[in-house]
Amino acid sequence: MQSQIRSARGQVEESIATGRRWRPVPAIRMSMLLHVSGLAAIAVSPPSWPYVTAAVACNHLLLGLAGMLPRSALLGANLRRLPQSAVARDEIALTFDDGPDPTVTPQVLDVLDRHGAKASFFCVGAHAAQYPDLVQEIVRRGHRVENHSNRHSPAFAAYGLDRLQRDIAAAQQTLQTLSGRTPAFFRAPMGLRNPLLDPVLARLGLRYVSWTRRGFDAVDRDASAVLARLTRGLAAGDLLVLHDGAMTRRRGAPPVVLSVLPALLEKIEARKLRAVTLADGFRLPCP
């Protein structure tokens, strides 16, 4: 295990060393320009500080609101669908957040097996460390493990640069150690983020992913409503989100995902679509 940890640490460090160059999106470039221009304006005309402060405050408010829109690309690149090449292959991507969970995840894996479907599991690093055998079972059955932060903190979107780096890198190391593969994709807890996330992901070589449609199965107990959200307009290239974490079995009720998933897979098959991992959909090399 120590050798695995050292190997994982080495791969994470390598991913940092070879991470892609961060290129700020237009909204971030404009924000940076506003800050620099504001400082220059105050230096030239000190009485202008109230106006500069108000402008910067409005800018921060707008960026904060953008971070609350999970499918927005205002704060950085955001993969919401599979590429056109996957559409041509009639592929869709199934993803599961918040696991692994010792009760829900094995049953989800069994349902996927019965339908010959593959999926990407966005695992929480701390949960993966608690249930390492489940992570290995996910991979053994032909699925992929991706990064969903280390703690799934409700305050994740308020983290500073250093804390984001530590949290995501810690999950990356844990998941690589247990799965034997370096995660290539990241999804923020609840899909909420801030402007500092994109440069961290670039440094770690991760791609940000949201979804085409999600079922809200972690909060809605109505399986028919969840299924309708996922299948209304379902088409090749779609990227779907369900959950296999502990939140799916609140109040002792059966996890909604276990009621929805078989019906969802039947509808996918009826529409001549094929569920694949994100790595396969994007044709990433298998490390």
C-alpha positions in Angstrom: 0.0 0.0 0.0 2.8 2.4 0.8 4.3 1.8 -2.7 0.8 2.5 -4.2 0.6 5.8 -2.2 4.0 6.8 -3.4 3.1 5.9 -7.0 -0.2 7.9 -6.7 1.6 10.9 -5.2 4.1 10.7 -8.1 1.3 10.6 -10.7 -0.5 13.5 -9.1 2.7 15.5 -9.0 3.3 14.6 -12.6 -0.2 15.8 -13.5 0.5 19.1 -11.8 3.8 19.4 -13.7 2.1 18.6 -17.0 -1.2 20.3 -16.4 -2.6 22.4 -19.2 -2.0 26.1 -19.3 -4.7 28.1 -17.7 -6.4 30.5 -20.1 -8.9 32.8 -18.4 -12.3 33.0 -20.1 -13.6 36.4 -21.2 -15.6 37.1 -18.0 -12.5 36.5 -15.8 -10.2 38.6 -18.1 -12.7 41.4 -17.9 -12.8 41.1 -14.1 -9.0 41.2 -13.9 -8.9 44.3 -16.1 -11.6 45.9 -13.9 -9.4 45.3 -10.8 -6.3 46.7 -12.4 -8.1 49.7 -13.9 -9.7 50.4 -10.6 -6.4 50.5 -8.7 -5.0 52.8 -11.4 -8.1 55.1 -11.2 -7.7 55.4 -7.4 -4.0 56.1 -7.8 -4.7 58.9 -10.2 -7.8 60.2 -8.5 -8.2 59.0 -4.9 -11.8 60.5 -4.5 -12.9 57.9 -7.1 -12.5 55.1 -4.6 -16.3 54.8 -3.7 -17.1 54.3 -7.4 -14.3 51.8 -7.9 -15.3 49.9 -4.8 -19.0 49.7 -6.0 -17.9 48.5 -9.5 -15.7 45.8 -8.0 -18.4 44.7 -5.6 -20.9 44.4 -8.4 -18.3 42.4 -10.4 -17.8 40.0 -7.5 -21.6 39.6 -7.1 -22.0 38.8 -10.8 -19.2 36.2 -10.6 -20.7 34.7 -7.5 -24.1 34.4 -9.3 -22.4 32.7 -12.2 -20.9 30.2 -9.9 -24.4 29.2 -8.8 -25.4 28.3 -12.4 -24.0 24.7 -12.7 -24.2 24.6 -16.5 -22.6 28.0 -17.1 -19.3 28.4 -18.8 -18.8 32.0 -17.6 -16.2 30.9 -15.0 -14.4 28.4 -17.2 -14.8 25.6 -19.7 -17.7 23.3 -18.8 -18.4 20.0 -20.5 -22.2 19.6 -20.7 -22.4 17.0 -23.5 -20.3 14.4 -25.2 -18.5 15.5 -28.4 -20.1 15.2 -31.8 -18.0 12.1 -32.5 -19.9 10.4 -29.6 -23.2 11.6 -31.0 -22.4 9.9 -34.3 -21.8 6.7 -32.3 -25.2 7.0 -30.5 -23.5 7.3 -27.1 -24.6 8.9 -23.9 -22.8 9.3 -20.6 -24.2 8.0 -17.3 -22.6 9.6 -14.2 -23.1 8.9 -10.5 -22.2 11.4 -7.8 -21.4 11.3 -4.1 -20.3 7.7 -3.6 -19.1 5.1 -3.1 -21.7 3.9 -0.7 -21.7 0.3 0.7 -25.5 -0.1 0.3 -26.3 1.7 -2.9 -23.2 1.4 -5.1 -23.1 -2.4 -5.3 -26.8 -2.4 -6.4 -26.2 0.3 -9.0 -23.3 -1.8 -10.4 -25.5 -4.9 -10.6 -28.2 -3.0 -12.6 -25.6 -1.6 -15.0 -24.2 -5.1 -15.5 -27.6 -6.5 -16.4 -27.9 -3.9 -19.1 -24.3 -4.0 -20.3 -24.0 -0.2 -19.6 -20.9 1.6 -18.5 -20.8 4.7 -16.3 -18.5 7.3 -14.6 -18.6 7.4 -10.8 -17.7 10.9 -9.4 -16.4 9.7 -6.0 -15.7 11.7 -2.9 -12.2 11.1 -1.8 -13.0 10.6 1.9 -15.8 8.1 1.0 -13.4 6.2 -1.4 -10.8 5.9 1.4 -13.5 4.5 3.7 -14.6 1.9 1.1 -11.6 1.1 -1.0 -12.9 -2.3 -2.2 -15.9 -0.5 -3.8 -13.7 1.7 -5.8 -11.7 -1.3 -7.0 -15.0 -3.1 -7.9 -16.2 -0.1 -9.9 -13.1 -0.3 -12.0 -13.1 -4.1 -12.2 -16.6 -4.0 -13.8 -15.4 -1.7 -16.5 -16.4 1.7 -15.2 -14.4 4.8 -14.5 -13.7 6.7 -11.2 -13.6 10.5 -11.4 -13.0 13.3 -8.9 -15.9 14.9 -6.9 -13.7 16.6 -4.2 -12.2 15.2 -1.1 -14.9 16.1 1.5 -18.0 17.2 -0.5 -18.1 20.3 1.8 -21.2 22.6 1.4 -18.7 25.4 1.6 -16.7 24.1 -1.3 -17.7 27.1 -3.6 -16.3 29.5 -1.0 -12.8 27.9 -0.8 -9.7 29.9 -1.5 -7.1 29.0 -4.0 -4.9 27.0 -1.6 -7.7 25.1 0.0 -9.2 24.2 -3.4 -5.8 22.9 -4.5 -5.3 20.8 -1.3 -8.9 19.3 -1.4 -8.9 18.3 -5.1 -5.3 17.1 -5.1 -6.0 14.9 -2.0 -9.0 13.3 -3.7 -7.0 12.8 -6.9 -4.3 11.0 -5.0 -6.7 8.8 -3.1 -8.7 7.9 -6.2 -5.7 7.2 -8.3 -4.2 4.9 -5.5 -7.4 2.9 -5.2 -8.5 2.7 -8.8 -5.1 2.5 -10.5 -6.1 5.2 -12.9 -5.7 9.0 -12.7 -9.1 10.7 -12.8 -9.5 13.0 -15.9 -12.7 14.8 -14.9 -14.0 16.9 -12.0 -17.4 17.9 -10.9 -17.9 20.3 -8.0 -20.2 19.4 -5.1 -23.7 20.4 -6.0 -22.3 21.9 -9.2 -21.4 25.1 -7.4 -18.0 26.8 -8.0 -16.0 30.0 -7.8 -13.6 31.8 -10.2 -10.6 30.2 -8.5 -11.5 26.6 -9.4 -10.6 26.8 -13.1 -6.9 27.5 -12.6 -6.7 24.8 -10.0 -8.2 22.2 -12.4 -5.9 23.4 -15.2 -2.9 22.8 -12.9 -4.1 19.3 -12.0 -4.9 18.4 -15.6 -8.6 17.9 -14.9 -11.6 18.8 -17.1 -14.7 20.3 -15.5 -18.0 18.5 -16.2 -21.6 19.3 -15.4 -24.5 17.7 -17.3 -27.1 17.9 -20.0 -29.8 16.9 -17.6 -30.1 15.7 -14.0 -32.8 13.8 -12.1 -32.5 15.4 -8.7 -32.8 11.9 -7.3 -31.0 12.9 -4.1 -33.8 15.2 -3.1 -36.9 14.1 -4.9 -38.5 10.8 -3.7 -40.8 10.6 -6.8 -39.2 8.1 -9.1 -41.5 8.9 -12.0 -40.6 12.6 -11.8 -36.9 11.8 -11.7 -37.2 9.5 -14.7 -39.1 12.1 -16.6 -36.4 14.8 -16.1 -33.7 12.4 -17.4 -35.6 11.1 -20.4 -37.5 14.1 -21.7 -35.8 14.8 -25.0 -33.1 12.2 -24.3 -30.7 12.1 -27.3 -27.2 10.9 -28.3 -24.5 13.0 -26.6 -26.4 13.7 -23.5 -24.7 13.6 -20.1 -26.9 12.4 -17.2 -26.5 12.7 -13.5 -27.7 10.4 -10.8 -26.4 9.7 -7.2 -25.1 6.6 -5.4 -24.2 8.3 -2.2 -25.7 7.9 1.3 -28.1 10.8 0.8 -30.1 8.6 -1.6 -31.3 6.4 1.3 -32.6 9.1 3.7 -35.3 8.3 6.2 -35.0 4.6 5.6 -36.7 4.8 2.2 -35.4 2.7 -0.7 -32.9 4.8 -2.8 -34.8 6.4 -5.7 -31.9 5.7 -8.0 -32.5 1.9 -7.7 -36.1 2.4 -8.9 -35.1 4.9 -11.7 -32.0 3.2 -13.1 -33.6 0.0 -14.6 -36.3 2.1 -16.3 -33.8 4.6 -17.5 -31.6 2.0 -19.1 -34.6 0.4 -20.8 -35.5 3.7 -22.4 -31.8 4.2 -23.4 -31.9 0.8 -25.1 -35.3 1.5 -26.7 -33.8 4.6 -28.3 -30.9 2.6 -29.7 -28.4 4.5 -27.5 -25.4 3.2 -25.6 -24.2 4.3 -22.2 -20.5 4.8 -22.0 -17.9 6.3 -19.6 -16.8 9.9 -20.1 -13.3 8.7 -21.0 -14.8 6.5 -23.7 -17.1 9.2 -24.9 -14.2 11.6 -25.3 -11.9 8.9 -26.5 -9.3 9.5 -23.9 -6.3 7.2 -23.7 -6.5 4.6 -20.9 -3.7 5.2 -18.5 
